[in-house]
Structure formats: C-alpha cells, structure tokens
Amino acid sequence: MEEEELLRTFGNHLKTIRKDYGLSQEALADKACLDRTYVSGVETGKRNISLKALNSIAKALDKNLSQLFDGM
C-alpha cells in the first residue's frame, strides 16, 4: 500500500470509529487534547499522524493503539 493510500485508509477508518461513537471532530479533538483541524487533516489523509496523537485519540475513545487499526 502506498503512503498516500495508507493515510487515506486510516483516516476513513478513524472517521468511521469517531462517528460510531457519536462524536464530532471537535468533540474528539477536545477529548484527545488535539486541534480540530489536526483531526480533520488525519481523517482526510492530509496529515501523517504522530504516535503521540494516535495514543491520545486511542485514550479518548477508550481503546488501545492496536484497536484503532482493527478492521482496517
């Protein structure tokens, strides 16, 4: 899988998880102590998310890191 495709695939997957939790981008960003535009950039595949941000998002969703990739 090419890098751009990987970023888009993960972003779409994260968006699905976020919506399943009934959260807006802003609500997820607030829970994860991230900027909403950062979450938006990740979901659209325009940003390469850092491990720190991944960990923050996982905690905000009450998941571990590996669970963010389940079903991807």
Predicted model as a PDB file, atoms N, CA, C, CB and O in Angstrom, pLDDT in the B-factor column:
MODEL        1                                                                  
ATOM      1  N   MET A   1       0.852  -1.175   0.000  1.00 79.00           N  
ATOM      2  CA  MET A   1       0.000   0.000   0.000  1.00 79.00           C  
ATOM      3  C   MET A   1       0.898   1.239   0.000  1.00 79.00           C  
ATOM      4  CB  MET A   1      -0.969  -0.003   1.230  1.00 79.00           C  
ATOM      5  O   MET A   1       1.842   1.334   0.784  1.00 79.00           O  
ATOM      6  N   GLU A   2       0.594   2.176  -0.881  1.00 94.00           N  
ATOM      7  CA  GLU A   2       1.375   3.406  -0.938  1.00 94.00           C  
ATOM      8  C   GLU A   2       1.050   4.297   0.256  1.00 94.00           C  
ATOM      9  CB  GLU A   2       1.108   4.155  -2.255  1.00 94.00           C  
ATOM     10  O   GLU A   2      -0.009   4.171   0.873  1.00 94.00           O  
ATOM     11  N   GLU A   3       1.981   5.203   0.574  1.00 93.00           N  
ATOM     12  CA  GLU A   3       1.825   6.046   1.757  1.00 93.00           C  
ATOM     13  C   GLU A   3       0.548   6.871   1.727  1.00 93.00           C  
ATOM     14  CB  GLU A   3       3.010   6.962   1.895  1.00 93.00           C  
ATOM     15  O   GLU A   3      -0.167   6.944   2.726  1.00 93.00           O  
ATOM     16  N   GLU A   4       0.253   7.498   0.581  1.00 94.00           N  
ATOM     17  CA  GLU A   4      -0.943   8.339   0.494  1.00 94.00           C  
ATOM     18  C   GLU A   4      -2.208   7.502   0.688  1.00 94.00           C  
ATOM     19  CB  GLU A   4      -0.992   9.071  -0.864  1.00 94.00           C  
ATOM     20  O   GLU A   4      -3.150   7.932   1.354  1.00 94.00           O  
ATOM     21  N   GLU A   5      -2.219   6.323   0.110  1.00 96.00           N  
ATOM     22  CA  GLU A   5      -3.367   5.430   0.255  1.00 96.00           C  
ATOM     23  C   GLU A   5      -3.512   4.978   1.705  1.00 96.00           C  
ATOM     24  CB  GLU A   5      -3.225   4.210  -0.674  1.00 96.00           C  
ATOM     25  O   GLU A   5      -4.627   4.888   2.219  1.00 96.00           O  
ATOM     26  N   LEU A   6      -2.400   4.694   2.361  1.00 96.00           N  
ATOM     27  CA  LEU A   6      -2.424   4.293   3.765  1.00 96.00           C  
ATOM     28  C   LEU A   6      -3.014   5.403   4.635  1.00 96.00           C  
ATOM     29  CB  LEU A   6      -1.009   3.934   4.245  1.00 96.00           C  
ATOM     30  O   LEU A   6      -3.840   5.139   5.509  1.00 96.00           O  
ATOM     31  N   LEU A   7      -2.589   6.641   4.395  1.00 97.00           N  
ATOM     32  CA  LEU A   7      -3.107   7.768   5.164  1.00 97.00           C  
ATOM     33  C   LEU A   7      -4.604   7.950   4.948  1.00 97.00           C  
ATOM     34  CB  LEU A   7      -2.369   9.047   4.791  1.00 97.00           C  
ATOM     35  O   LEU A   7      -5.340   8.201   5.902  1.00 97.00           O  
ATOM     36  N   ARG A   8      -5.062   7.827   3.703  1.00 97.00           N  
ATOM     37  CA  ARG A   8      -6.495   7.956   3.413  1.00 97.00           C  
ATOM     38  C   ARG A   8      -7.283   6.815   4.038  1.00 97.00           C  
ATOM     39  CB  ARG A   8      -6.736   7.991   1.899  1.00 97.00           C  
ATOM     40  O   ARG A   8      -8.359   7.030   4.596  1.00 97.00           O  
ATOM     41  N   THR A   9      -6.746   5.599   3.944  1.00 97.00           N  
ATOM     42  CA  THR A   9      -7.440   4.433   4.502  1.00 97.00           C  
ATOM     43  C   THR A   9      -7.578   4.555   6.012  1.00 97.00           C  
ATOM     44  CB  THR A   9      -6.695   3.139   4.144  1.00 97.00           C  
ATOM     45  O   THR A   9      -8.653   4.316   6.562  1.00 97.00           O  
ATOM     46  N   PHE A  10      -6.489   4.928   6.687  1.00 97.00           N  
ATOM     47  CA  PHE A  10      -6.566   5.098   8.134  1.00 97.00           C  
ATOM     48  C   PHE A  10      -7.508   6.238   8.492  1.00 97.00           C  
ATOM     49  CB  PHE A  10      -5.174   5.357   8.721  1.00 97.00           C  
ATOM     50  O   PHE A  10      -8.305   6.117   9.422  1.00 97.00           O  
ATOM     51  N   GLY A  11      -7.423   7.339   7.762  1.00 97.00           N  
ATOM     52  CA  GLY A  11      -8.288   8.484   8.026  1.00 97.00           C  
ATOM     53  C   GLY A  11      -9.757   8.132   7.915  1.00 97.00           C  
ATOM     54  O   GLY A  11     -10.558   8.521   8.766  1.00 97.00           O  
ATOM     55  N   ASN A  12     -10.117   7.398   6.874  1.00 97.00           N  
ATOM     56  CA  ASN A  12     -11.505   6.966   6.706  1.00 97.00           C  
ATOM     57  C   ASN A  12     -11.931   6.034   7.834  1.00 97.00           C  
ATOM     58  CB  ASN A  12     -11.687   6.271   5.353  1.00 97.00           C  
ATOM     59  O   ASN A  12     -13.057   6.107   8.326  1.00 97.00           O  
ATOM     60  N   HIS A  13     -11.018   5.162   8.233  1.00 97.00           N  
ATOM     61  CA  HIS A  13     -11.297   4.223   9.325  1.00 97.00           C  
ATOM     62  C   HIS A  13     -11.523   4.985  10.635  1.00 97.00           C  
ATOM     63  CB  HIS A  13     -10.131   3.210   9.485  1.00 97.00           C  
ATOM     64  O   HIS A  13     -12.461   4.689  11.375  1.00 97.00           O  
ATOM     65  N   LEU A  14     -10.663   5.960  10.913  1.00 97.00           N  
ATOM     66  CA  LEU A  14     -10.817   6.762  12.126  1.00 97.00           C  
ATOM     67  C   LEU A  14     -12.138   7.530  12.097  1.00 97.00           C  
ATOM     68  CB  LEU A  14      -9.634   7.739  12.282  1.00 97.00           C  
ATOM     69  O   LEU A  14     -12.820   7.628  13.117  1.00 97.00           O  
ATOM     70  N   LYS A  15     -12.492   8.062  10.958  1.00 98.00           N  
ATOM     71  CA  LYS A  15     -13.755   8.789  10.818  1.00 98.00           C  
ATOM     72  C   LYS A  15     -14.947   7.881  11.143  1.00 98.00           C  
ATOM     73  CB  LYS A  15     -13.891   9.357   9.390  1.00 98.00           C  
ATOM     74  O   LYS A  15     -15.895   8.298  11.808  1.00 98.00           O  
ATOM     75  N   THR A  16     -14.882   6.640  10.664  1.00 97.00           N  
ATOM     76  CA  THR A  16     -15.950   5.675  10.949  1.00 97.00           C  
ATOM     77  C   THR A  16     -16.039   5.397  12.446  1.00 97.00           C  
ATOM     78  CB  THR A  16     -15.712   4.360  10.178  1.00 97.00           C  
ATOM     79  O   THR A  16     -17.131   5.375  13.013  1.00 97.00           O  
ATOM     80  N   ILE A  17     -14.894   5.185  13.079  1.00 97.00           N  
ATOM     81  CA  ILE A  17     -14.874   4.931  14.524  1.00 97.00           C  
ATOM     82  C   ILE A  17     -15.455   6.127  15.270  1.00 97.00           C  
ATOM     83  CB  ILE A  17     -13.430   4.639  15.012  1.00 97.00           C  
ATOM     84  O   ILE A  17     -16.290   5.967  16.161  1.00 97.00           O  
ATOM     85  N   ARG A  18     -15.007   7.325  14.899  1.00 97.00           N  
ATOM     86  CA  ARG A  18     -15.484   8.540  15.565  1.00 97.00           C  
ATOM     87  C   ARG A  18     -17.003   8.670  15.446  1.00 97.00           C  
ATOM     88  CB  ARG A  18     -14.800   9.781  14.967  1.00 97.00           C  
ATOM     89  O   ARG A  18     -17.691   8.969  16.422  1.00 97.00           O  
ATOM     90  N   LYS A  19     -17.511   8.442  14.238  1.00 98.00           N  
ATOM     91  CA  LYS A  19     -18.959   8.547  14.033  1.00 98.00           C  
ATOM     92  C   LYS A  19     -19.711   7.464  14.797  1.00 98.00           C  
ATOM     93  CB  LYS A  19     -19.293   8.458  12.542  1.00 98.00           C  
ATOM     94  O   LYS A  19     -20.801   7.711  15.313  1.00 98.00           O  
ATOM     95  N   ASP A  20     -19.131   6.254  14.874  1.00 96.00           N  
ATOM     96  CA  ASP A  20     -19.751   5.179  15.655  1.00 96.00           C  
ATOM     97  C   ASP A  20     -19.895   5.581  17.124  1.00 96.00           C  
ATOM     98  CB  ASP A  20     -18.924   3.886  15.539  1.00 96.00           C  
ATOM     99  O   ASP A  20     -20.826   5.146  17.801  1.00 96.00           O  
ATOM    100  N   TYR A  21     -18.982   6.402  17.608  1.00 97.00           N  
ATOM    101  CA  TYR A  21     -19.038   6.880  18.984  1.00 97.00           C  
ATOM    102  C   TYR A  21     -19.935   8.115  19.119  1.00 97.00           C  
ATOM    103  CB  TYR A  21     -17.631   7.199  19.484  1.00 97.00           C  
ATOM    104  O   TYR A  21     -20.147   8.624  20.219  1.00 97.00           O  
ATOM    105  N   GLY A  22     -20.453   8.584  17.989  1.00 98.00           N  
ATOM    106  CA  GLY A  22     -21.340   9.742  18.015  1.00 98.00           C  
ATOM    107  C   GLY A  22     -20.636  11.047  18.314  1.00 98.00           C  
ATOM    108  O   GLY A  22     -21.233  11.977  18.855  1.00 98.00           O  
ATOM    109  N   LEU A  23     -19.348  11.111  17.955  1.00 98.00           N  
ATOM    110  CA  LEU A  23     -18.553  12.305  18.242  1.00 98.00           C  
ATOM    111  C   LEU A  23     -18.334  13.141  16.985  1.00 98.00           C  
ATOM    112  CB  LEU A  23     -17.205  11.913  18.850  1.00 98.00           C  
ATOM    113  O   LEU A  23     -18.155  12.604  15.892  1.00 98.00           O  
ATOM    114  N   SER A  24     -18.349  14.438  17.152  1.00 98.00           N  
ATOM    115  CA  SER A  24     -17.928  15.326  16.076  1.00 98.00           C  
ATOM    116  C   SER A  24     -16.399  15.373  16.075  1.00 98.00           C  
ATOM    117  CB  SER A  24     -18.543  16.764  16.246  1.00 98.00           C  
ATOM    118  O   SER A  24     -15.754  14.897  17.010  1.00 98.00           O  
ATOM    119  N   GLN A  25     -15.837  15.943  15.031  1.00 98.00           N  
ATOM    120  CA  GLN A  25     -14.383  16.112  15.019  1.00 98.00           C  
ATOM    121  C   GLN A  25     -13.945  16.981  16.194  1.00 98.00           C  
ATOM    122  CB  GLN A  25     -13.916  16.737  13.684  1.00 98.00           C  
ATOM    123  O   GLN A  25     -12.929  16.714  16.836  1.00 98.00           O  
ATOM    124  N   GLU A  26     -14.712  18.002  16.458  1.00 98.00           N  
ATOM    125  CA  GLU A  26     -14.377  18.906  17.554  1.00 98.00           C  
ATOM    126  C   GLU A  26     -14.430  18.196  18.904  1.00 98.00           C  
ATOM    127  CB  GLU A  26     -15.323  20.100  17.557  1.00 98.00           C  
ATOM    128  O   GLU A  26     -13.561  18.402  19.751  1.00 98.00           O  
ATOM    129  N   ALA A  27     -15.446  17.363  19.103  1.00 98.00           N  
ATOM    130  CA  ALA A  27     -15.564  16.639  20.373  1.00 98.00           C  
ATOM    131  C   ALA A  27     -14.408  15.660  20.556  1.00 98.00           C  
ATOM    132  CB  ALA A  27     -16.905  15.890  20.439  1.00 98.00           C  
ATOM    133  O   ALA A  27     -13.845  15.560  21.646  1.00 98.00           O  
ATOM    134  N   LEU A  28     -14.053  14.939  19.495  1.00 98.00           N  
ATOM    135  CA  LEU A  28     -12.914  14.015  19.587  1.00 98.00           C  
ATOM    136  C   LEU A  28     -11.633  14.787  19.852  1.00 98.00           C  
ATOM    137  CB  LEU A  28     -12.776  13.181  18.293  1.00 98.00           C  
ATOM    138  O   LEU A  28     -10.828  14.392  20.696  1.00 98.00           O  
ATOM    139  N   ALA A  29     -11.444  15.877  19.141  1.00 98.00           N  
ATOM    140  CA  ALA A  29     -10.241  16.692  19.333  1.00 98.00           C  
ATOM    141  C   ALA A  29     -10.149  17.184  20.775  1.00 98.00           C  
ATOM    142  CB  ALA A  29     -10.237  17.889  18.361  1.00 98.00           C  
ATOM    143  O   ALA A  29      -9.078  17.140  21.380  1.00 98.00           O  
ATOM    144  N   ASP A  30     -11.265  17.651  21.322  1.00 98.00           N  
ATOM    145  CA  ASP A  30     -11.274  18.123  22.715  1.00 98.00           C  
ATOM    146  C   ASP A  30     -10.904  16.997  23.683  1.00 98.00           C  
ATOM    147  CB  ASP A  30     -12.658  18.693  23.079  1.00 98.00           C  
ATOM    148  O   ASP A  30     -10.092  17.197  24.587  1.00 98.00           O  
ATOM    149  N   LYS A  31     -11.497  15.819  23.494  1.00 98.00           N  
ATOM    150  CA  LYS A  31     -11.206  14.684  24.377  1.00 98.00           C  
ATOM    151  C   LYS A  31      -9.752  14.232  24.274  1.00 98.00           C  
ATOM    152  CB  LYS A  31     -12.128  13.518  24.048  1.00 98.00           C  
ATOM    153  O   LYS A  31      -9.171  13.757  25.249  1.00 98.00           O  
ATOM    154  N   ALA A  32      -9.168  14.384  23.077  1.00 98.00           N  
ATOM    155  CA  ALA A  32      -7.795  13.935  22.841  1.00 98.00           C  
ATOM    156  C   ALA A  32      -6.773  15.061  23.017  1.00 98.00           C  
ATOM    157  CB  ALA A  32      -7.676  13.353  21.444  1.00 98.00           C  
ATOM    158  O   ALA A  32      -5.576  14.849  22.822  1.00 98.00           O  
ATOM    159  N   CYS A  33      -7.244  16.256  23.385  1.00 98.00           N  
ATOM    160  CA  CYS A  33      -6.361  17.427  23.543  1.00 98.00           C  
ATOM    161  C   CYS A  33      -5.600  17.739  22.255  1.00 98.00           C  
ATOM    162  CB  CYS A  33      -5.363  17.190  24.689  1.00 98.00           C  
ATOM    163  O   CYS A  33      -4.401  18.019  22.272  1.00 98.00           O  
ATOM    164  N   LEU A  34      -6.327  17.684  21.144  1.00 98.00           N  
ATOM    165  CA  LEU A  34      -5.766  17.998  19.832  1.00 98.00           C  
ATOM    166  C   LEU A  34      -6.601  19.107  19.201  1.00 98.00           C  
ATOM    167  CB  LEU A  34      -5.728  16.732  18.914  1.00 98.00           C  
ATOM    168  O   LEU A  34      -7.714  19.390  19.645  1.00 98.00           O  
ATOM    169  N   ASP A  35      -6.065  19.719  18.182  1.00 97.00           N  
ATOM    170  CA  ASP A  35      -6.807  20.732  17.449  1.00 97.00           C  
ATOM    171  C   ASP A  35      -7.764  20.051  16.476  1.00 97.00           C  
ATOM    172  CB  ASP A  35      -5.846  21.689  16.698  1.00 97.00           C  
ATOM    173  O   ASP A  35      -7.431  19.020  15.890  1.00 97.00           O  
ATOM    174  N   ARG A  36      -8.955  20.629  16.305  1.00 97.00           N  
ATOM    175  CA  ARG A  36      -9.931  20.048  15.394  1.00 97.00           C  
ATOM    176  C   ARG A  36      -9.393  19.957  13.967  1.00 97.00           C  
ATOM    177  CB  ARG A  36     -11.211  20.865  15.413  1.00 97.00           C  
ATOM    178  O   ARG A  36      -9.693  19.001  13.253  1.00 97.00           O  
ATOM    179  N   THR A  37      -8.604  20.939  13.551  1.00 98.00           N  
ATOM    180  CA  THR A  37      -8.068  20.910  12.189  1.00 98.00           C  
ATOM    181  C   THR A  37      -7.058  19.772  12.020  1.00 98.00           C  
ATOM    182  CB  THR A  37      -7.409  22.256  11.846  1.00 98.00           C  
ATOM    183  O   THR A  37      -6.885  19.253  10.917  1.00 98.00           O  
ATOM    184  N   TYR A  38      -6.397  19.388  13.103  1.00 98.00           N  
ATOM    185  CA  TYR A  38      -5.474  18.249  13.043  1.00 98.00           C  
ATOM    186  C   TYR A  38      -6.271  16.970  12.812  1.00 98.00           C  
ATOM    187  CB  TYR A  38      -4.626  18.140  14.352  1.00 98.00           C  
ATOM    188  O   TYR A  38      -5.910  16.160  11.957  1.00 98.00           O  
ATOM    189  N   VAL A  39      -7.355  16.781  13.567  1.00 98.00           N  
ATOM    190  CA  VAL A  39      -8.208  15.598  13.407  1.00 98.00           C  
ATOM    191  C   VAL A  39      -8.770  15.567  11.981  1.00 98.00           C  
ATOM    192  CB  VAL A  39      -9.369  15.600  14.458  1.00 98.00           C  
ATOM    193  O   VAL A  39      -8.796  14.515  11.343  1.00 98.00           O  
ATOM    194  N   SER A  40      -9.210  16.705  11.498  1.00 98.00           N  
ATOM    195  CA  SER A  40      -9.726  16.787  10.134  1.00 98.00           C  
ATOM    196  C   SER A  40      -8.657  16.385   9.120  1.00 98.00           C  
ATOM    197  CB  SER A  40     -10.231  18.205   9.838  1.00 98.00           C  
ATOM    198  O   SER A  40      -8.938  15.634   8.186  1.00 98.00           O  
ATOM    199  N   GLY A  41      -7.457  16.873   9.298  1.00 98.00           N  
ATOM    200  CA  GLY A  41      -6.355  16.533   8.395  1.00 98.00           C  
ATOM    201  C   GLY A  41      -6.021  15.056   8.402  1.00 98.00           C  
ATOM    202  O   GLY A  41      -5.687  14.484   7.364  1.00 98.00           O  
ATOM    203  N   VAL A  42      -6.109  14.437   9.567  1.00 98.00           N  
ATOM    204  CA  VAL A  42      -5.861  12.989   9.673  1.00 98.00           C  
ATOM    205  C   VAL A  42      -6.968  12.234   8.947  1.00 98.00           C  
ATOM    206  CB  VAL A  42      -5.781  12.539  11.170  1.00 98.00           C  
ATOM    207  O   VAL A  42      -6.696  11.312   8.179  1.00 98.00           O  
ATOM    208  N   GLU A  43      -8.214  12.626   9.192  1.00 98.00           N  
ATOM    209  CA  GLU A  43      -9.345  11.916   8.593  1.00 98.00           C  
ATOM    210  C   GLU A  43      -9.371  12.038   7.075  1.00 98.00           C  
ATOM    211  CB  GLU A  43     -10.643  12.437   9.164  1.00 98.00           C  
ATOM    212  O   GLU A  43      -9.865  11.138   6.395  1.00 98.00           O  
ATOM    213  N   THR A  44      -8.854  13.122   6.537  1.00 97.00           N  
ATOM    214  CA  THR A  44      -8.834  13.297   5.084  1.00 97.00           C  
ATOM    215  C   THR A  44      -7.556  12.758   4.449  1.00 97.00           C  
ATOM    216  CB  THR A  44      -8.992  14.763   4.738  1.00 97.00           C  
ATOM    217  O   THR A  44      -7.404  12.798   3.228  1.00 97.00           O  
ATOM    218  N   GLY A  45      -6.639  12.255   5.270  1.00 97.00           N  
ATOM    219  CA  GLY A  45      -5.397  11.690   4.746  1.00 97.00           C  
ATOM    220  C   GLY A  45      -4.363  12.732   4.381  1.00 97.00           C  
ATOM    221  O   GLY A  45      -3.387  12.419   3.698  1.00 97.00           O  
ATOM    222  N   LYS A  46      -4.552  13.960   4.819  1.00 97.00           N  
ATOM    223  CA  LYS A  46      -3.617  15.033   4.509  1.00 97.00           C  
ATOM    224  C   LYS A  46      -2.506  15.165   5.547  1.00 97.00           C  
ATOM    225  CB  LYS A  46      -4.359  16.337   4.395  1.00 97.00           C  
ATOM    226  O   LYS A  46      -1.486  15.804   5.290  1.00 97.00           O  
ATOM    227  N   ARG A  47      -2.704  14.561   6.718  1.00 96.00           N  
ATOM    228  CA  ARG A  47      -1.697  14.626   7.783  1.00 96.00           C  
ATOM    229  C   ARG A  47      -1.236  13.221   8.141  1.00 96.00           C  
ATOM    230  CB  ARG A  47      -2.259  15.347   9.038  1.00 96.00           C  
ATOM    231  O   ARG A  47      -2.024  12.276   8.174  1.00 96.00           O  
ATOM    232  N   ASN A  48       0.051  13.109   8.405  1.00 96.00           N  
ATOM    233  CA  ASN A  48       0.635  11.858   8.871  1.00 96.00           C  
ATOM    234  C   ASN A  48       0.642  11.925  10.398  1.00 96.00           C  
ATOM    235  CB  ASN A  48       2.094  11.628   8.282  1.00 96.00           C  
ATOM    236  O   ASN A  48       1.477  12.604  10.997  1.00 96.00           O  
ATOM    237  N   ILE A  49      -0.289  11.220  11.010  1.00 96.00           N  
ATOM    238  CA  ILE A  49      -0.495  11.311  12.455  1.00 96.00           C  
ATOM    239  C   ILE A  49       0.715  10.784  13.220  1.00 96.00           C  
ATOM    240  CB  ILE A  49      -1.750  10.537  12.864  1.00 96.00           C  
ATOM    241  O   ILE A  49       1.345   9.805  12.821  1.00 96.00           O  
ATOM    242  N   SER A  50       1.020  11.452  14.317  1.00 96.00           N  
ATOM    243  CA  SER A  50       2.146  11.028  15.158  1.00 96.00           C  
ATOM    244  C   SER A  50       1.690   9.941  16.132  1.00 96.00           C  
ATOM    245  CB  SER A  50       2.738  12.238  15.935  1.00 96.00           C  
ATOM    246  O   SER A  50       0.497   9.760  16.371  1.00 96.00           O  
ATOM    247  N   LEU A  51       2.653   9.233  16.678  1.00 96.00           N  
ATOM    248  CA  LEU A  51       2.332   8.218  17.682  1.00 96.00           C  
ATOM    249  C   LEU A  51       1.692   8.842  18.918  1.00 96.00           C  
ATOM    250  CB  LEU A  51       3.593   7.448  18.081  1.00 96.00           C  
ATOM    251  O   LEU A  51       0.790   8.258  19.519  1.00 96.00           O  
ATOM    252  N   LYS A  52       2.160  10.025  19.293  1.00 97.00           N  
ATOM    253  CA  LYS A  52       1.579  10.704  20.455  1.00 97.00           C  
ATOM    254  C   LYS A  52       0.111  11.024  20.208  1.00 97.00           C  
ATOM    255  CB  LYS A  52       2.356  11.993  20.776  1.00 97.00           C  
ATOM    256  O   LYS A  52      -0.731  10.825  21.084  1.00 97.00           O  
ATOM    257  N   ALA A  53      -0.191  11.519  19.013  1.00 97.00           N  
ATOM    258  CA  ALA A  53      -1.579  11.856  18.689  1.00 97.00           C  
ATOM    259  C   ALA A  53      -2.429  10.593  18.597  1.00 97.00           C  
ATOM    260  CB  ALA A  53      -1.651  12.645  17.366  1.00 97.00           C  
ATOM    261  O   ALA A  53      -3.575  10.586  19.047  1.00 97.00           O  
ATOM    262  N   LEU A  54      -1.880   9.525  18.020  1.00 97.00           N  
ATOM    263  CA  LEU A  54      -2.599   8.247  17.968  1.00 97.00           C  
ATOM    264  C   LEU A  54      -2.947   7.773  19.372  1.00 97.00           C  
ATOM    265  CB  LEU A  54      -1.759   7.178  17.240  1.00 97.00           C  
ATOM    266  O   LEU A  54      -4.067   7.335  19.632  1.00 97.00           O  
ATOM    267  N   ASN A  55      -1.987   7.866  20.259  1.00 98.00           N  
ATOM    268  CA  ASN A  55      -2.199   7.445  21.636  1.00 98.00           C  
ATOM    269  C   ASN A  55      -3.274   8.303  22.309  1.00 98.00           C  
ATOM    270  CB  ASN A  55      -0.885   7.522  22.423  1.00 98.00           C  
ATOM    271  O   ASN A  55      -4.116   7.782  23.041  1.00 98.00           O  
ATOM    272  N   SER A  56      -3.246   9.600  22.066  1.00 98.00           N  
ATOM    273  CA  SER A  56      -4.254  10.497  22.635  1.00 98.00           C  
ATOM    274  C   SER A  56      -5.650  10.159  22.126  1.00 98.00           C  
ATOM    275  CB  SER A  56      -3.917  11.952  22.306  1.00 98.00           C  
ATOM    276  O   SER A  56      -6.612  10.160  22.894  1.00 98.00           O  
ATOM    277  N   ILE A  57      -5.758   9.873  20.841  1.00 98.00           N  
ATOM    278  CA  ILE A  57      -7.051   9.517  20.255  1.00 98.00           C  
ATOM    279  C   ILE A  57      -7.533   8.182  20.810  1.00 98.00           C  
ATOM    280  CB  ILE A  57      -6.954   9.453  18.716  1.00 98.00           C  
ATOM    281  O   ILE A  57      -8.709   8.026  21.139  1.00 98.00           O  
ATOM    282  N   ALA A  58      -6.623   7.224  20.913  1.00 98.00           N  
ATOM    283  CA  ALA A  58      -6.998   5.908  21.457  1.00 98.00           C  
ATOM    284  C   ALA A  58      -7.541   6.070  22.875  1.00 98.00           C  
ATOM    285  CB  ALA A  58      -5.778   4.936  21.450  1.00 98.00           C  
ATOM    286  O   ALA A  58      -8.569   5.482  23.211  1.00 98.00           O  
ATOM    287  N   LYS A  59      -6.872   6.851  23.703  1.00 98.00           N  
ATOM    288  CA  LYS A  59      -7.335   7.075  25.075  1.00 98.00           C  
ATOM    289  C   LYS A  59      -8.692   7.769  25.084  1.00 98.00           C  
ATOM    290  CB  LYS A  59      -6.310   7.910  25.861  1.00 98.00           C  
ATOM    291  O   LYS A  59      -9.563   7.422  25.882  1.00 98.00           O  
ATOM    292  N   ALA A  60      -8.875   8.742  24.204  1.00 97.00           N  
ATOM    293  CA  ALA A  60     -10.143   9.479  24.142  1.00 97.00           C  
ATOM    294  C   ALA A  60     -11.296   8.561  23.758  1.00 97.00           C  
ATOM    295  CB  ALA A  60     -10.042  10.636  23.141  1.00 97.00           C  
ATOM    296  O   ALA A  60     -12.440   8.798  24.146  1.00 97.00           O  
ATOM    297  N   LEU A  61     -10.996   7.514  22.997  1.00 97.00           N  
ATOM    298  CA  LEU A  61     -12.016   6.559  22.560  1.00 97.00           C  
ATOM    299  C   LEU A  61     -12.062   5.312  23.444  1.00 97.00           C  
ATOM    300  CB  LEU A  61     -11.763   6.153  21.118  1.00 97.00           C  
ATOM    301  O   LEU A  61     -12.779   4.360  23.139  1.00 97.00           O  
ATOM    302  N   ASP A  62     -11.294   5.318  24.542  1.00 96.00           N  
ATOM    303  CA  ASP A  62     -11.203   4.161  25.444  1.00 96.00           C  
ATOM    304  C   ASP A  62     -10.784   2.897  24.707  1.00 96.00           C  
ATOM    305  CB  ASP A  62     -12.540   3.926  26.139  1.00 96.00           C  
ATOM    306  O   ASP A  62     -11.351   1.824  24.914  1.00 96.00           O  
ATOM    307  N   LYS A  63      -9.782   3.038  23.844  1.00 96.00           N  
ATOM    308  CA  LYS A  63      -9.231   1.914  23.085  1.00 96.00           C  
ATOM    309  C   LYS A  63      -7.724   1.884  23.290  1.00 96.00           C  
ATOM    310  CB  LYS A  63      -9.584   2.025  21.565  1.00 96.00           C  
ATOM    311  O   LYS A  63      -7.127   2.863  23.739  1.00 96.00           O  
ATOM    312  N   ASN A  64      -7.110   0.737  22.953  1.00 94.00           N  
ATOM    313  CA  ASN A  64      -5.647   0.724  22.910  1.00 94.00           C  
ATOM    314  C   ASN A  64      -5.229   0.985  21.462  1.00 94.00           C  
ATOM    315  CB  ASN A  64      -5.059  -0.647  23.443  1.00 94.00           C  
ATOM    316  O   ASN A  64      -6.060   0.959  20.555  1.00 94.00           O  
ATOM    317  N   LEU A  65      -3.958   1.230  21.259  1.00 94.00           N  
ATOM    318  CA  LEU A  65      -3.481   1.591  19.914  1.00 94.00           C  
ATOM    319  C   LEU A  65      -3.850   0.561  18.855  1.00 94.00           C  
ATOM    320  CB  LEU A  65      -1.981   1.769  19.932  1.00 94.00           C  
ATOM    321  O   LEU A  65      -4.292   0.926  17.765  1.00 94.00           O  
ATOM    322  N   SER A  66      -3.676  -0.707  19.158  1.00 95.00           N  
ATOM    323  CA  SER A  66      -3.942  -1.737  18.151  1.00 95.00           C  
ATOM    324  C   SER A  66      -5.410  -1.759  17.737  1.00 95.00           C  
ATOM    325  CB  SER A  66      -3.534  -3.108  18.681  1.00 95.00           C  
ATOM    326  O   SER A  66      -5.727  -2.093  16.596  1.00 95.00           O  
ATOM    327  N   GLN A  67      -6.307  -1.405  18.655  1.00 95.00           N  
ATOM    328  CA  GLN A  67      -7.734  -1.404  18.332  1.00 95.00           C  
ATOM    329  C   GLN A  67      -8.095  -0.330  17.303  1.00 95.00           C  
ATOM    330  CB  GLN A  67      -8.552  -1.197  19.599  1.00 95.00           C  
ATOM    331  O   GLN A  67      -9.110  -0.450  16.618  1.00 95.00           O  
ATOM    332  N   LEU A  68      -7.277   0.712  17.190  1.00 94.00           N  
ATOM    333  CA  LEU A  68      -7.531   1.741  16.176  1.00 94.00           C  
ATOM    334  C   LEU A  68      -7.342   1.200  14.764  1.00 94.00           C  
ATOM    335  CB  LEU A  68      -6.611   2.940  16.396  1.00 94.00           C  
ATOM    336  O   LEU A  68      -7.836   1.784  13.799  1.00 94.00           O  
ATOM    337  N   PHE A  69      -6.629   0.087  14.644  1.00 95.00           N  
ATOM    338  CA  PHE A  69      -6.351  -0.484  13.323  1.00 95.00           C  
ATOM    339  C   PHE A  69      -7.205  -1.709  13.013  1.00 95.00           C  
ATOM    340  CB  PHE A  69      -4.891  -0.853  13.223  1.00 95.00           C  
ATOM    341  O   PHE A  69      -7.176  -2.217  11.892  1.00 95.00           O  
ATOM    342  N   ASP A  70      -7.966  -2.187  13.999  1.00 94.00           N  
ATOM    343  CA  ASP A  70      -8.820  -3.365  13.780  1.00 94.00           C  
ATOM    344  C   ASP A  70      -9.821  -3.100  12.668  1.00 94.00           C  
ATOM    345  CB  ASP A  70      -9.560  -3.753  15.076  1.00 94.00           C  
ATOM    346  O   ASP A  70     -10.488  -2.066  12.652  1.00 94.00           O  
ATOM    347  N   GLY A  71      -9.919  -4.032  11.749  1.00 90.00           N  
ATOM    348  CA  GLY A  71     -10.886  -3.940  10.664  1.00 90.00           C  
ATOM    349  C   GLY A  71     -10.499  -3.006   9.554  1.00 90.00           C  
ATOM    350  O   GLY A  71     -11.316  -2.714   8.680  1.00 90.00           O  
ATOM    351  N   MET A  72      -9.278  -2.532   9.564  1.00 88.00           N  
ATOM    352  CA  MET A  72      -8.832  -1.585   8.543  1.00 88.00           C  
ATOM    353  C   MET A  72      -8.468  -2.283   7.259  1.00 88.00           C  
ATOM    354  CB  MET A  72      -7.651  -0.788   9.039  1.00 88.00           C  
ATOM    355  O   MET A  72      -8.071  -1.631   6.293  1.00 88.00           O  
TER     356      MET A  72                                                      
ENDMDL                                                                          
END                                                                             
